Amino acid sequence: MGNTFPPSGFRFAVCLDPASGGVDVVFHEVSGLDAALETVAVPEGGETRFVHALPKSAKASRLTLKRGLAAADSGLVKWCQQVLEGWLAVPIQAKLIEVHLMGPTGEALRRWRFTGAYPVRWSVDSFSSTQQELALEMVELAYSTVERVL
């Protein structure tokens, strides 16, 4: 790992249901790899100069995946349609998702695991006749837990 740090952020892979081999490397951008600890302010009893910040709860962002508009038979597209366009007629099938930051020779340098993930938003960027950019879609995922496993 000597020459791979600091790593570049443009080599990454997203694995949808890694146990089934669902690797999808065509994403343009991945964001939401963060967590924060919320605090509550508690004034010191009898002393107005001090306010203690006590831990309240952990909070994580939603995982956001952006890519060029995918084919209709894409597994991710079908999953989003089932969850977001099915009006909860069928129970939501949560998935395990992994994001891998890759080194120059294809090895995973870092890996984050998102359990209980499911789509909560799916959108397509606006179209413009004055620009020659790729049509992008964005999927926002909620999840139960995130863990850095490597």
Disulfide bonds with the S-S distance in Angstrom:
none
